[in-house]
Amino acid sequence: MADQLFLPMLVHVSIAALLYVLLTVMRAPKVWNIGANVDGSNPFAKLEPKVSANLTNQFEWPVLFYAVCIIVISRPELYQPIYLWFSWLFIFGRIIHSAIQIFTSNIRLRGAIFTINFIAVICMWFILGLNVFTK
C-alpha cells in the first residue's frame, strides 16, 4: 500500500519536466532565434521569468514531500491511507500554485495555495513522527 505514494511523486516529477520543456520553448527565441517576433524580440518575455521562478519552487518545499514519501515507502508498516490523501492534496496544490504563479500576479492567492501545500506536508511529517515514536 505504501507504494501508492509513488504515483503522486511521479506526477510531481512530470510537472517539473513539463516546466523544463516550457522553459526551453520560451527561451528558444532568445537562445536559438527560433520563434522570435519579426523584430527579434521574444514573444514569451513576460512569462519566461515566471516559469523559471516556478521551476525553482519545485525544488524547495517539495523536497520535504519527497523525503516523507520515501521514508513511508521504505517503511510500509508506517503507512496509513491519510498519507495518500495529503500527497494528492499537495500535488493538486502544486498544480494550482504553478498556474497562479505563471499566469497571474496574485501573490495573495499564491500564498494561500502555498499554505495548503505547506500544511499537507507538515501533516504528513506530524503523522510520521507520531507513527515512529509510538511504535
Kinemage of the C-alpha trace (Angstrom):
@kinemage 1
@onewidth
@group {chain A} dominant
@subgroup {mainchain}
@vectorlist {calphas} color= white
{ca met a 1} P 0.000 0.000 0.000
{ca ala a 2} L 2.809 2.434 0.810
{ca asp a 3} L 3.994 2.194 -2.788
{ca gln a 4} L 0.839 4.105 -3.782
{ca leu a 5} L 2.783 7.205 -2.721
{ca phe a 6} L 4.967 6.710 -5.764
{ca leu a 7} L 2.233 7.954 -8.134
{ca pro a 8} L 1.909 11.452 -6.604
{ca met a 9} L 5.708 11.676 -6.643
{ca leu a 10} L 5.731 10.674 -10.321
{ca val a 11} L 3.094 13.310 -11.098
{ca his a 12} L 5.251 15.963 -9.442
{ca val a 13} L 8.286 14.843 -11.449
{ca ser a 14} L 6.099 15.168 -14.554
{ca ile a 15} L 5.138 18.714 -13.546
{ca ala a 16} L 8.818 19.635 -13.184
{ca ala a 17} L 9.626 18.012 -16.550
{ca leu a 18} L 6.786 19.921 -18.207
{ca leu a 19} L 8.109 23.163 -16.732
{ca tyr a 20} L 11.569 22.379 -18.143
{ca val a 21} L 10.025 21.840 -21.589
{ca leu a 22} L 8.030 25.089 -21.313
{ca leu a 23} L 11.117 26.990 -20.232
{ca thr a 24} L 13.128 25.591 -23.132
{ca val a 25} L 10.414 26.592 -25.617
{ca met a 26} L 10.131 30.052 -24.060
{ca arg a 27} L 13.889 30.593 -24.221
{ca ala a 28} L 14.194 29.332 -27.819
{ca pro a 29} L 13.577 32.755 -29.429
{ca lys a 30} L 16.349 34.318 -27.347
{ca val a 31} L 18.829 31.431 -27.399
{ca trp a 32} L 18.330 29.944 -30.880
{ca asn a 33} L 16.337 32.702 -32.580
{ca ile a 34} L 13.543 30.168 -33.155
{ca gly a 35} L 10.049 31.608 -32.895
{ca ala a 36} L 11.161 35.186 -32.321
{ca asn a 37} L 8.913 38.060 -33.280
{ca val a 38} L 9.740 39.808 -36.574
{ca asp a 39} L 11.575 42.495 -34.608
{ca gly a 40} L 13.701 39.776 -32.942
{ca ser a 41} L 12.019 40.050 -29.568
{ca asn a 42} L 10.924 37.080 -27.507
{ca pro a 43} L 7.126 36.595 -27.542
{ca phe a 44} L 7.427 34.849 -24.166
{ca ala a 45} L 9.489 37.549 -22.470
{ca lys a 46} L 6.868 38.200 -19.775
{ca leu a 47} L 6.101 34.550 -18.997
{ca glu a 48} L 9.634 33.136 -19.100
{ca pro a 49} L 10.777 34.586 -15.726
{ca lys a 50} L 7.579 33.314 -14.087
{ca val a 51} L 8.087 29.783 -15.435
{ca ser a 52} L 11.719 29.906 -14.349
{ca ala a 53} L 10.760 31.009 -10.833
{ca asn a 54} L 8.086 28.335 -10.635
{ca leu a 55} L 10.546 25.662 -11.715
{ca thr a 56} L 12.878 26.768 -8.933
{ca asn a 57} L 9.957 26.470 -6.494
{ca gln a 58} L 9.563 22.808 -7.473
{ca phe a 59} L 12.879 22.057 -5.765
{ca glu a 60} L 12.269 23.872 -2.489
{ca trp a 61} L 9.352 22.746 -0.289
{ca pro a 62} L 8.672 19.607 -2.394
{ca val a 63} L 11.995 18.162 -1.175
{ca leu a 64} L 10.342 17.615 2.209
{ca phe a 65} L 7.374 15.987 0.455
{ca tyr a 66} L 9.714 13.532 -1.269
{ca ala a 67} L 11.557 12.802 1.956
{ca val a 68} L 8.432 11.829 3.884
{ca cys a 69} L 7.128 9.748 0.961
{ca ile a 70} L 10.415 7.878 0.616
{ca ile a 71} L 10.531 7.162 4.345
{ca val a 72} L 6.976 5.814 4.336
{ca ile a 73} L 7.557 3.752 1.188
{ca ser a 74} L 10.693 2.257 2.721
{ca arg a 75} L 8.854 1.515 5.987
{ca pro a 76} L 5.479 0.167 4.800
{ca glu a 77} L 4.450 -0.727 8.337
{ca leu a 78} L 4.119 3.019 8.961
{ca tyr a 79} L 1.778 3.578 6.010
{ca gln a 80} L -1.723 4.907 6.581
{ca pro a 81} L -4.180 5.974 3.832
{ca ile a 82} L -4.077 9.568 5.135
{ca tyr a 83} L -0.573 9.880 3.644
{ca leu a 84} L -2.006 9.309 0.192
{ca trp a 85} L -4.776 11.840 0.796
{ca phe a 86} L -2.263 14.513 1.867
{ca ser a 87} L 0.024 13.596 -1.050
{ca trp a 88} L -2.705 14.240 -3.602
{ca leu a 89} L -3.713 17.440 -1.800
{ca phe a 90} L -0.085 18.544 -2.094
{ca ile a 91} L 0.088 17.645 -5.810
{ca phe a 92} L -3.167 19.405 -6.707
{ca gly a 93} L -1.968 22.388 -4.709
{ca arg a 94} L 1.316 22.415 -6.645
{ca ile a 95} L -0.574 22.398 -9.948
{ca ile a 96} L -2.785 25.300 -8.849
{ca his a 97} L 0.221 27.138 -7.373
{ca ser a 98} L 2.083 26.794 -10.675
{ca ala a 99} L -0.855 28.090 -12.705
{ca ile a 100} L -1.283 31.079 -10.391
{ca gln a 101} L 2.426 31.912 -10.375
{ca ile a 102} L 2.825 31.614 -14.152
{ca phe a 103} L -0.396 33.208 -15.378
{ca thr a 104} L -1.202 35.816 -12.719
{ca ser a 105} L 0.494 38.231 -10.383
{ca asn a 106} L -1.810 37.395 -7.489
{ca ile a 107} L 0.692 36.874 -4.687
{ca arg a 108} L -2.015 36.673 -2.014
{ca leu a 109} L -3.781 33.775 -3.766
{ca arg a 110} L -0.477 32.069 -4.489
{ca gly a 111} L 0.417 32.375 -0.806
{ca ala a 112} L -2.900 30.846 0.228
{ca ile a 113} L -2.353 27.874 -2.071
{ca phe a 114} L 1.220 27.500 -0.842
{ca thr a 115} L -0.163 27.391 2.701
{ca ile a 116} L -2.315 24.400 1.720
{ca asn a 117} L 0.787 22.683 0.293
{ca phe a 118} L 2.756 23.553 3.402
{ca ile a 119} L 0.091 22.195 5.753
{ca ala a 120} L -0.267 18.959 3.731
{ca val a 121} L 3.449 18.191 4.063
{ca ile a 122} L 3.596 19.260 7.718
{ca cys a 123} L 0.670 16.930 8.446
{ca met a 124} L 2.475 14.073 6.711
{ca trp a 125} L 5.564 14.705 8.843
{ca phe a 126} L 3.448 15.011 12.010
{ca ile a 127} L 1.735 11.673 11.312
{ca leu a 128} L 5.090 10.090 10.531
{ca gly a 129} L 6.531 11.416 13.771
{ca leu a 130} L 3.597 10.010 15.740
{ca asn a 131} L 3.958 6.657 13.999
{ca val a 132} L 7.708 6.428 14.547
{ca phe a 133} L 7.656 7.471 18.187
{ca thr a 134} L 4.617 5.472 19.235
{ca lys a 135} L 5.507 2.130 17.630
